[in-house]
Amino acid sequence: MWWGAAVLVLIAGYADLARGGETIAPLLLVAGYCVLVPLAILKS
């Protein structure tokens, strides 16, 4: 479940970055890499 959430947030972040997003994309990528991925590692 945590890995799925991390992957979805990262995909959304990269998709927004590809469209030229300068606000939401960095927030999603930081949340994915700094919060959700470590949380998924700790919970598994």
Phi, psi and omega in degrees: 000313180294322179295321178297318177296319179297316181295318179296319179293319179294319178297318178296321179295315179291325178295317178292323178296322179293331178277356178099015180293133181244356181243306184286321183302309179298323179296317179294319181292320177294318178297321180291310186281327186261343181242302190285319180294312176298323178297318177295322178294316182292327182278345182266000000 
